[in-house]
Amino acid sequence: MLRSYILIAGALGMLISPMLNAQSTWLTRNSLTLPTNKQKDYGIGVIFVELNQHNVSAIVQRVDEDSVAKSITNKDALDLEGKPIKLDFTGTTGFVTVNLPEGLYQITQVDVPHFDLPFKVSTDNSDIWRFRVKPGHINYLGLLEVGAVRAKDNVNVAWLNRFATHLDELLAAINASTIEWPLAHGVGYQDDFSLLLEQPIK
Amino acid sequence: MKIIILGMILASVASNVNANKLLDPLFADPSTQSVRLSPDGERYVVAEMRPEKTTMRVYQSASQTVNKQYDLARLFDENTVLRDMQWLDNRHIATMLLDKVQTKTALAESNAQLKLIIFDIESSDADPVMYQVSTPGYLVDGAPDEQGAFYFSRSAHKSKIYRIEISKLLRVDQKRTKLTRVDGGQFVESNVIANADGYALRWFFQKSGQPAAVLLRTEIDKVSLAVYKSASNEPAAVPEEVTSWKLSELNKKEKSKQDEPFFIPIAMASETGKFYSVDVNEPQAFSLYLVDFKQQQNELVFTSPGQPIVDLIFAKNRKAVGVMVVEQGLYKESYFDGQPSLLNTEILQVVTASSLDGKTQIVYQESHNQPGRYVLHQDKKAPVKLFNQYTRLPDSLPSRQVVGTVKVDEFDIPYILTLPQSASKSAPVPLIVMPHGGPFDVYDSSYFSADAQFFAANNFALLRVNFRGSGGYGLQHKEAGKKQWGDKMLLDILSATQLVQQRADIRSSQTCLVGMSYGGYAALMLGIQHPKIFTCAASVAGVTDINLFIKSPYLSPEQQEWITEHVGDSNSDYAKLKSISPVYNINRLSIPLLLIHGAKDQVVNVENGFRIKRLLEQAKIPFEWRLYPEAGHDFSEDDQLVRLYTDILTFVQQHVSN
């Protein structure tokens, strides 16, 4: 099974939807920036991006956490709230930060245009495509990977949980900044690994 | 640094170890070869594919001498890769070529346009004649009983098969002028031999060469089987739909309907209108049916007693006479009429090609210490070996093999033990236990194994266990592995280890675990749980956090569903899966550990490796770590396998010598 799986990650289907309310000013690139005073209950989100295509962006939206339990068996039952937020990754590589209000978020789609043709990859409300922002924390959200090989209607897109993989690099970046917020593993589903880091294992 | 360590190891174990024996012949040769026999059996063509070039050689069967040689890199360019080849008649070989870049991923290959080039092997060496088909489509088959022609499908919303004459095609090097037409102007209605209303996926032919049926996609969600009128020679004849399937139902069968058969045709029978079919509602293909879709009748032809059918065996008249199954981990031919099998449990022997008269055959053979070889059988002549699959290995290798079972919970768990020839009571050898990856459906066979021969050549015994969940031993054996990743599967491996450790020719105090993928998981968990039984553990691309593995974005929804059923649900079974994950048990590790992971692994996220690494560093527990920045899950690029097996051998040699 493990050896035999063929990469099927991306191309979860094509969604045509109107362009949503973009708040790209929230995205600050390649630096850690504290939210402004007006942004109460915000956290800093850190996304690592490995993009092999141009003009990649993602739409994220806050999840009504009361709907999460019923969405386990019925993904359509997931309720999203608030305005969709566009994260524009154009021209970025490595760590990207985004300041967001606390909460659980769903990445609802990733836009990977093919030249001037729009192409949107839906994430089908899967909990794999979620992240959590804790207020007053620097939250590691995940790795967004977009493959180099593509067709006009197909490309490999993945959202990966790489907390331990990026931890040393992330801690170095945090230590080099003046921000003293604690680090959190902003994974969008149950993952107890970060608890192990808080308690020495021997 | 590595040289110094290796030197120390060599010095310490020089008395009984020949470092890295067989490493290059087994793991450094990236070439692959395939062979096809001409219809009259008088010639065969061997393609040798290497990263830098592909060469096709045409041999005379009688003398096994090279008649023609084609270097595809020289004829085309260095990026040309051979995808497949087929004799169209005794003079023409069709080759399907594509660009090397398009072989890199399944996604790219599925979008790649294969180039159809036809070689005329009777043309002169100085001026080799090659024809090219420029029109998009695919080769269906050579025209039966006709020299110099073949059938070619253009699949679109309306699909057609054209009869194409080879000599009318343009030559590869021929310049187009105002007087030449694409493909000799042959893609015209007068050459159409069959029509179908939809995108043709597969055509079925009568022995006479007349199209009999077509499997085609007629709508986005619909695949139809349409049958031509048996007596119709009219190319314009439209096949009549006899049945159809909704793809959405095929991909995700409704639970309530799973008891009803859901037949899919896989080959046309000699009887008009009937198709050999399998029932996709069976968890695997255990039964073969003859189905008349029009009359909605089916007849059970053969039921394999617990072993899935992997292929059909046809007689010359297109009548299926048997099936190929996997039994006790070995390929076996089972005939409907009770003919004795060509196979036994010692040697794998499969007829891979046969001339039309059946007098000339190419047979593939291998056994546990005999690397795969192709043998030419000609009427009344002694068989002749054509070539070995491993070009740099001798015909046989000095090792011994013991196949046995161990009883665990009323299950007979098969194991395969490979020993160096020299292993004896007076000279016992260290043991490596190597659980296979997968773990479901995958199994270790007792035929040739590169792993077994490598470790045996380096003076280790290698134990492989087909624990519960493994394929090749029937449905019950496989299903018994459900949700047993960290329980019964490990118990099976442990029990086989303890049994083998009792042998006098095994140095039981020196037993190391080596595993890849699921095997890497098993190596870690068994090493953590049983430090008195295992001396060291090497985990390659291993799952260390099962919940993390289940949350892989690389899995399709169907694969996620399958994993939930067979491994566990990361929502409802989170605590259980956590308890059997190495990451949450690593505090108990007390034996030397080697961790290896490819940074580009898209099956087991490299995060699995980094999690263990982080925890061991935090706890200041010594271990060895190798990150292969360019490697994926199978370490198949460049020299990765050579480096991988060097790392593993160095590690186990160091720790068994201590």
Interface residues (C-beta under 8 A of the other chain):
Chain A: M1 L2 R3 S4 Y5 I6 L7 I8 A9 I72 D124 D127 I128 W129 G147 V149 R150 A151 N154 N156 A158 W159 L160 N161 R162 F163 A164 T165 L167 Y189 Q190 D191 D192 F193 L196 L197 P200 I201 K202
Chain B: K104 T105 A106 L107 A108 N111 G437 G438 P439 F440 D441 V442 S517 Y518 V543 D545 N547 L548 K551 S552 P553 Y554 L555 S556 P557 Q559 W562 I563 H566 S570 N571 Y574 K578 V583 Y584 I586 N587 Q602 V603 V604 N605 V606 E607 F610 R611 K613 R614 L615 Q618 A619 I621 H633 D634
